[in-house]
Amino acid sequence: MQDIDKQDPASDASSAACADIGHASPQPETMPSLEEMLKTAELKAEEHHDAWLRAKAETENIRRRAQDDIAKAGKFAAEKFAGELLAVKDSLEAALATQEQDAAALRAGVELTLRQLINAFDKSSVKELNPLDEKFDPHQHQAISQVEADGEPNRVINVLQKGYALHERILRPALVVVSKAKSA
């Protein structure tokens, strides 16, 4: 029994060393306390809230600037066209200011003024609609009457008043007389 009770201390140390190599005991990790975790979460929440407030303010500023731009665009949309019409007005006033004019000089002044007005229309994309001999289009023309005529029916045979369009949008339809087939 003595052999069993008596063990070699060197063998105990070597067996303990072998046990340590195979099963290395990890350093105990300290878990952050609940207070530290709460503090970290509150800081992150505050950062996110601050970022959200900044984004909301920036969005509001962009919306406000866009509304101002739209209001200015509507308010000053006709500025270019109005500037072009000032020369036409000046020409008309000059024609009326001259007391002694003959018919030829007055006619020349009116023709010049008309050319200025046509140029103002061209620069502002106002297009004249004169649909004589064209097929009737109810989107661009307003028929005043129909008259029996030779040729194809539904053709514009007389333009009573020219129409005008601004960038494909009808400002005023042309007032027209339309042909209809002759009755047998």
SULNORCOR-V290034 format. One record per pair of residues at least 24 apart in sequence whose C-alpha atoms are under 10 Angstrom apart, sorted by the first residue. I is the first residue (numbers start at 1). J is the second residue. Records with the same first field share a line. If there is no record, write none. Layout:
I: J  J
//
This chain:
78: 124
80: 120  123  124
81: 120  121  122  123  124  125  126
82: 120  124
83: 120
84: 116  117  119  120  121  123  124
85: 116  117  119  120  121
86: 116  117  120
87: 113  116  117  120
88: 112  113  114  115  116  117  118  119  120
89: 113  116  117
91: 116
121: 164  166
124: 166  167
125: 165  166  167  168
126: 164  165  166  167  168  169  170  171
127: 163  164  165  166  167  168  169  170  171
128: 162  163  164  165  166  170  171  172  173  174
129: 159  161  162  163  164  165  170  172  173  174
130: 156  158  159  160  161  162  163  164  173  174  175  176
131: 155  156  157  158  159  162  163  174  175  176
132: 156  157  158  159  160  162  174  176  177  178
133: 157  158  159  178  179
134: 178
135: 178  179
136: 176  177  178  179
137: 173  174
138: 173  174
139: 169  170  173  174
140: 164  165  168  169  170  171  172  173  174  175
141: 170  172  173  174  175  176  177  178
142: 172  173  174  175  176  177  178
143: 173  174  175  176  177  178  179
144: 174  175  176  177  178
145: 175  176  177  178  179  180
146: 176  177  178  179  180  181
147: 177  178  179  180  181  182
148: 178  179  180  181  182  183
149: 178  179  180  181  182  183
150: 179  180  181  182
151: 179  180  181  182
152: 179  180  181
153: 178  179  180  181  182
154: 178  179  180  181
155: 179  180
156: 180
//
